[in-house]
Amino acid sequence: MIPLNLGIRAHDLTAKTREELGEKIINYGFSHIQFAVKKSFPALAPDLTSISSGTASYIGDYLQNLGIKISILGCYVNLASPDPSIREKELNIFKHHITLAKDYHAALVGSETGSVGNGYTTKNYTEEAYVLARESVIELVSFAEKFGVTVGIEAGINHPLHTSALARRLVDEVQSPNLKIIMDCANLISVDNHQKQEEVVFHALNDLRDDISCFHLKDFVIENNQVKIVPVGTGWMKYDQILSFLKHDKPLMFASLEATTEPYVQAAVEKLADVYQRS
């Protein structure tokens, strides 16, 4: 049987050195990670534009020698800030990560689209917010094309890119092979649609089938009339469709645990393995 190509968000593991991180990744049986140096090893990144190619190689070469891939180089910036100076600063951070992607041996550089306000605002659901985010993505993808790097954009319910249909629209309008979608089905769940999660997941997989580069695997519950993210295997997320897609439609596509810290990792891995085997 083709295995589930499972990884984890690196900063969900506690590690003070690259050696400790590598050892834990191998011990848990992961083949890849989502990595953001500022979150895992803040001393190596005094700020996000001062990360050197030496730092990227220090991490990337070491992990590659262990057979561990950086499936997503995480660079979560606000692509939709209405303040041009803030947006330019955020885009420059992302562009800097693009220049380092090959030193990290990273498959892609990823971000969500951010917010037009400070945190959640209903203005994120406007056409204006989408257009702002799209223009930022176009600028980043154009830059990435020069380096042969892929940009991964993740949809999320509280962001300008808040549905799989909008993600489909973004891919169609940008029209570049250097743009791919990071699929996180839990990010598409809301208080209003959580009882129809199978339908939400079905449309997401069908809308974006060949433009998905990798998956985040998260879990959720509804608490105090809000979506609360919980460790994988402890909530209401149904993984059957996702794991069937990964097994039969896109074998060995990268899939990463997210928001699942070490006390929950082993149980999450076993839960996903069980569903994957039966799918």
Secondary structure as GFF3:
##gff-version 3
##sequence-region A 1 279
A	DSSP	beta_strand	6	9	.	.	.	ID=ss1
A	DSSP	three_ten_helix	10	12	.	.	.	ID=ss2
A	DSSP	alpha_helix	18	28	.	.	.	ID=ss3
A	DSSP	beta_strand	32	35	.	.	.	ID=ss4
A	DSSP	alpha_helix	37	40	.	.	.	ID=ss5
A	DSSP	three_ten_helix	42	44	.	.	.	ID=ss6
A	DSSP	alpha_helix	53	65	.	.	.	ID=ss7
A	DSSP	beta_strand	69	74	.	.	.	ID=ss8
A	DSSP	alpha_helix	84	104	.	.	.	ID=ss9
A	DSSP	beta_strand	109	112	.	.	.	ID=ss10
A	DSSP	three_ten_helix	122	125	.	.	.	ID=ss11
A	DSSP	alpha_helix	127	147	.	.	.	ID=ss12
A	DSSP	beta_strand	151	154	.	.	.	ID=ss13
A	DSSP	alpha_helix	164	174	.	.	.	ID=ss14
A	DSSP	beta_strand	179	183	.	.	.	ID=ss15
A	DSSP	three_ten_helix	185	188	.	.	.	ID=ss16
A	DSSP	three_ten_helix	194	196	.	.	.	ID=ss17
A	DSSP	alpha_helix	197	208	.	.	.	ID=ss18
A	DSSP	three_ten_helix	209	211	.	.	.	ID=ss19
A	DSSP	beta_strand	212	217	.	.	.	ID=ss20
A	DSSP	beta_strand	219	223	.	.	.	ID=ss21
A	DSSP	beta_strand	226	230	.	.	.	ID=ss22
A	DSSP	alpha_helix	240	244	.	.	.	ID=ss23
A	DSSP	pi_helix	245	249	.	.	.	ID=ss24
A	DSSP	beta_strand	254	257	.	.	.	ID=ss25
A	DSSP	alpha_helix	262	278	.	.	.	ID=ss26
###
